Amino acid sequence: MQTLHLAGESTYEDERDEALLERRHQTMGVATLALLLHGWVVFRALGLPAHLHLPFFTSLNAVSMAVVLLHIAICLRQPATYLGIAIYPLASFSLIAWLLFGDDTSLEPAGQHIEVHVFLSLLSYAMLTLAALQSGLVAIQRHLLKDHQAGGLVRALPALDRTEELLFTLLTVGFVLLTFALGTGFLILDNMFAQHVVHKTFLSSAAWLIFGIILLGRWRFGWRGNRALIFIFAGSAVLVLAFFGSKFVFEILLDRGG
């Protein structure tokens, strides 16, 4: 009888997994369609291919589109659709904000090879945004498990070890991309310490250092839990200030380019 019960439970789990897989495919299909439309909007807003236009709302829109793109790519390899609960509302918000408030429509010709630096920067910000969202989810998951609150959210997530593993994978890839973004910036741009970009250079480098410390601590000392999460939150906050904070102050509050 027990064997029959186990067989029945196994069949139920298989059917549930099939249903979840079908729902996941449907969700990713809708997300891909939305991504294509979002990508078209961003491509036009950036002024590509002849120009490169990256004011505040366009930058926010481009990063959110890159986050969606990377999320869909990750979901093809492993179950991470749960991140969509934060990603897609944020992407919708950035698109609506761009439509409502817009940006200065003047376009500047793209500098030689500057697209490479911008592309790497957008990808690194997007990947590290995913890592920040994943770290927030890991923090919630750890808190619920610690308080023995194994409710719907915990049951819907992969095991804590797997969510932490994905977190550090995202962080590692984001760190590598940020390294290349900073490197190409120093190689391509005339002066990374010019007055109008020195704050971005300093804060981006500070974020790079913070992420490097946590990855070194993870590799050398096995850091995890609250210590790791604090470093990730700190690095993410500094990176947001580096890119969006400075743009917001110069372009929105002071109403001038920056």
C-alpha positions in Angstrom: 0.0 0.0 0.0 2.8 2.4 0.9 4.4 1.6 -2.4 1.2 2.5 -4.2 1.0 5.8 -2.3 4.6 6.6 -3.3 3.9 5.7 -6.9 0.8 7.9 -6.8 2.7 10.8 -5.3 5.4 10.4 -7.9 2.8 10.5 -10.7 1.3 13.6 -9.2 4.7 15.3 -9.0 5.4 14.4 -12.6 2.1 15.8 -13.7 2.7 18.9 -11.6 6.1 19.3 -13.1 4.7 19.0 -16.6 2.1 21.6 -15.8 4.7 24.0 -14.3 6.9 23.4 -17.4 4.1 24.2 -19.7 3.3 27.4 -17.8 6.9 28.3 -17.8 7.1 28.0 -21.6 4.0 30.1 -21.9 5.4 32.8 -19.6 8.7 32.9 -21.4 6.9 33.1 -24.8 5.0 36.2 -23.6 8.2 37.6 -22.1 10.1 37.1 -25.3 7.4 39.0 -27.3 7.4 41.8 -24.8 11.3 41.9 -25.0 11.2 42.3 -28.8 8.8 45.2 -28.6 10.8 46.7 -25.7 14.1 46.2 -27.6 12.7 48.0 -30.7 11.7 51.0 -28.5 15.2 51.1 -26.9 16.9 50.8 -30.2 15.0 53.8 -31.5 15.5 55.8 -28.3 19.3 55.2 -28.4 19.5 56.6 -31.9 21.4 53.6 -33.2 23.2 52.9 -35.4 24.3 56.4 -36.4 24.1 58.0 -33.0 24.3 57.1 -29.3 21.8 58.7 -27.0 21.9 57.8 -23.3 20.1 60.3 -21.1 18.5 59.2 -17.8 15.2 57.6 -18.9 16.7 56.1 -22.0 19.5 54.6 -19.9 17.0 53.2 -17.4 15.0 51.7 -20.2 18.0 50.1 -21.9 19.2 48.5 -18.6 15.8 47.2 -17.8 15.6 45.7 -21.3 19.0 44.1 -20.9 17.8 42.6 -17.5 14.8 41.0 -19.2 17.0 39.6 -22.0 19.5 38.1 -19.5 16.6 36.7 -17.4 15.1 34.9 -20.3 18.5 33.5 -21.3 19.0 32.3 -17.8 15.6 30.7 -17.6 16.5 28.6 -20.7 19.2 26.8 -18.6 17.6 26.7 -15.1 14.4 27.5 -13.2 14.6 31.2 -12.4 11.2 32.4 -13.5 10.5 33.5 -9.9 12.7 36.6 -10.5 10.2 37.8 -13.0 7.9 38.9 -10.2 10.4 41.8 -9.6 11.9 42.1 -13.1 8.9 42.6 -15.3 7.2 45.3 -13.1 10.4 47.2 -13.0 10.8 46.9 -16.8 7.2 48.1 -17.3 7.8 51.0 -14.9 11.0 52.1 -16.8 9.1 51.9 -20.2 6.1 53.9 -18.9 8.4 56.5 -17.3 10.2 56.9 -20.6 6.9 57.3 -22.5 5.6 59.8 -20.0 8.6 62.0 -19.3 10.8 61.2 -22.3 14.3 62.6 -22.8 16.0 65.4 -24.7 15.7 64.2 -28.4 19.0 65.8 -29.5 21.4 63.1 -30.8 25.2 63.1 -30.7 27.2 61.1 -33.2 28.6 57.9 -31.7 32.3 58.1 -30.9 34.8 55.6 -32.3 34.4 52.2 -30.5 32.4 53.9 -27.8 29.5 51.5 -28.5 31.7 48.6 -27.1 32.2 50.4 -23.8 28.5 51.3 -23.6 27.3 47.7 -24.5 29.6 46.2 -21.9 28.5 48.7 -19.3 24.8 48.0 -19.9 25.3 44.3 -19.7 27.3 44.5 -16.5 24.7 46.8 -14.9 22.0 44.4 -16.0 23.7 41.3 -14.8 24.6 42.9 -11.4 21.0 44.1 -11.1 19.9 40.5 -11.5 22.4 39.6 -8.8 21.0 42.3 -6.5 17.4 41.0 -7.0 18.6 37.4 -6.4 20.4 38.5 -3.3 17.2 40.1 -2.0 15.3 36.9 -2.6 18.0 34.8 -0.9 17.8 37.1 2.1 14.0 36.6 2.3 14.4 32.9 1.8 17.0 32.7 4.6 14.8 34.7 6.9 11.7 32.5 6.3 13.7 29.3 6.7 15.3 30.6 9.9 11.9 31.4 11.4 10.5 28.0 10.2 8.0 29.7 7.9 8.1 27.2 5.0 5.1 28.7 3.3 4.1 29.2 -0.4 7.1 31.4 -1.3 9.7 29.0 0.2 8.1 26.0 -1.5 8.0 27.8 -4.8 11.7 28.4 -4.7 14.6 26.1 -5.4 16.6 24.9 -2.4 18.7 27.6 -0.6 22.0 26.1 -1.8 20.8 26.4 -5.4 19.5 30.0 -5.1 22.9 31.0 -3.5 24.8 29.2 -6.2 22.9 31.1 -8.9 23.5 34.4 -6.9 27.3 34.0 -7.0 27.2 32.9 -10.6 25.4 36.1 -11.6 27.7 38.1 -9.4 30.8 36.5 -11.0 29.6 37.1 -14.6 28.6 40.6 -13.7 32.0 41.3 -12.1 33.8 40.1 -15.2 31.6 42.3 -17.4 32.1 45.3 -15.2 35.9 44.7 -15.3 35.8 44.7 -19.1 33.5 47.8 -19.1 35.9 49.7 -16.9 38.9 48.5 -18.9 37.4 49.5 -22.3 36.5 52.9 -20.7 40.1 53.6 -19.8 41.2 52.5 -23.3 38.6 54.2 -25.4 37.6 57.3 -23.6 40.0 60.3 -23.7 39.9 60.9 -19.9 38.0 58.8 -17.4 38.8 61.4 -14.8 37.3 64.4 -16.6 35.1 66.5 -14.5 31.8 65.3 -16.0 32.6 61.6 -15.6 35.0 61.4 -12.6 32.1 60.6 -10.2 31.0 57.7 -12.5 34.6 56.4 -12.7 35.1 56.6 -8.9 31.8 55.0 -7.9 32.0 52.3 -10.6 35.5 51.5 -9.4 34.3 51.4 -5.8 31.5 49.0 -6.7 34.0 46.9 -8.6 36.2 46.7 -5.5 33.3 45.7 -3.3 32.2 43.0 -5.6 35.8 41.8 -5.9 36.1 41.6 -2.1 33.0 39.4 -1.7 34.0 37.1 -4.6 37.5 36.7 -3.1 36.0 36.1 0.3 33.6 33.5 -1.2 36.5 31.7 -2.9 39.1 32.0 -0.1 36.9 31.8 3.0 33.6 30.4 1.8 31.7 33.6 2.7 27.9 33.3 2.5 24.8 34.3 4.4 24.4 37.8 5.8 28.0 38.9 5.4 27.9 38.1 1.7 24.5 39.7 1.2 25.6 43.0 2.9 28.6 43.3 0.6 26.3 42.6 -2.5 23.7 45.1 -1.4 26.4 47.7 -0.7 28.1 47.2 -4.1 24.8 47.3 -5.9 23.8 50.6 -4.2 27.2 52.2 -5.2 26.8 51.0 -8.8 23.3 52.5 -9.0 24.7 55.8 -7.7 27.5 55.6 -10.3 25.2 55.4 -13.2 21.7 56.4 -12.4 22.4 58.6 -9.4 24.6 61.0 -11.2 22.4 61.1 -14.3 19.4 61.8 -12.1 21.1 64.7 -10.3 22.6 66.3 -13.4 19.7 65.7 -15.9 16.6 65.8 -13.7 17.4 67.9 -10.6 19.9 70.3 -12.2 18.3 70.0 -15.7 21.6 69.8 -17.6 23.7 67.1 -19.3 26.1 64.9 -17.3 
